[in-house]
Amino acid sequence: MKKYILLLVMALAVLCVQAQSYKYLNFTDTVGDIQQVSTTDLKITFADGNALVSTNGEQKTISLSALDYLEFTNTKVYAGEYVRGDMDGNGIVDVSDVNAVINIILKLNEPSDYLGNGDLDESGIIDVSDVNIMINIILKLI
């Protein structure tokens, strides 16, 4: 258990160096549920097998034994769930999400907090292939 905690602390230390460029930290448990916190004023301490996470005056306790992985991201999680293709954070993928992606491609709009939801082929950029995948999601082809 000590080895696990030490490894987690070291990983957090390395990731915290990069946290300045990310807006959120996601804690994903073994069931797949995500708890998301802002990286603004982020402080993590460990006690009794738990991670005590405080940010913006809020505090959360996360059990290390239930923790599957954590990641820094700029993608806003909506209502505790990641919805693939949801660009506006309303929990569903619809035509407004397609419009949002097209406007980002054409540089008519700035990317939103949900930008990661639009990179559906995980290529690192949002392009026409992501629009194609999004349309397939809406049509329930995938």
Secondary structure in CASP SS format (residue, H / E / C, confidence):
PFRMAT SS
TARGET T0000
AUTHOR 0000-0000-0000
METHOD secondary structure of the structure
MODEL  1
M C 1.00
K H 1.00
K H 1.00
Y H 1.00
I H 1.00
L H 1.00
L H 1.00
L H 1.00
V H 1.00
M H 1.00
A H 1.00
L H 1.00
A H 1.00
V H 1.00
L H 1.00
C H 1.00
V H 1.00
Q H 1.00
A H 1.00
Q H 1.00
S H 1.00
Y C 1.00
K C 1.00
Y E 1.00
L E 1.00
N E 1.00
F E 1.00
T E 1.00
D E 1.00
T C 1.00
V C 1.00
G C 1.00
D C 1.00
I E 1.00
Q E 1.00
Q E 1.00
V E 1.00
S E 1.00
T C 1.00
T C 1.00
D C 1.00
L C 1.00
K E 1.00
I E 1.00
T E 1.00
F E 1.00
A E 1.00
D C 1.00
G C 1.00
N E 1.00
A E 1.00
L E 1.00
V E 1.00
S E 1.00
T E 1.00
N C 1.00
G C 1.00
E E 1.00
Q E 1.00
K E 1.00
T E 1.00
I E 1.00
S E 1.00
L H 1.00
S H 1.00
A H 1.00
L E 1.00
D E 1.00
Y E 1.00
L E 1.00
E E 1.00
F E 1.00
T E 1.00
N C 1.00
T C 1.00
K C 1.00
V C 1.00
Y E 1.00
A C 1.00
G C 1.00
E E 1.00
Y C 1.00
V C 1.00
R C 1.00
G C 1.00
D C 1.00
M C 1.00
D C 1.00
G C 1.00
N C 1.00
G C 1.00
I C 1.00
V C 1.00
D C 1.00
V H 1.00
S H 1.00
D H 1.00
V H 1.00
N H 1.00
A H 1.00
V H 1.00
I H 1.00
N H 1.00
I H 1.00
I H 1.00
L C 1.00
K C 1.00
L C 1.00
N C 1.00
E C 1.00
P C 1.00
S C 1.00
D C 1.00
Y C 1.00
L H 1.00
G H 1.00
N H 1.00
G H 1.00
D C 1.00
L C 1.00
D C 1.00
E C 1.00
S C 1.00
G C 1.00
I C 1.00
I C 1.00
D C 1.00
V H 1.00
S H 1.00
D H 1.00
V H 1.00
N H 1.00
I H 1.00
M H 1.00
I H 1.00
N H 1.00
I H 1.00
I H 1.00
L C 1.00
K C 1.00
L C 1.00
I C 1.00
END
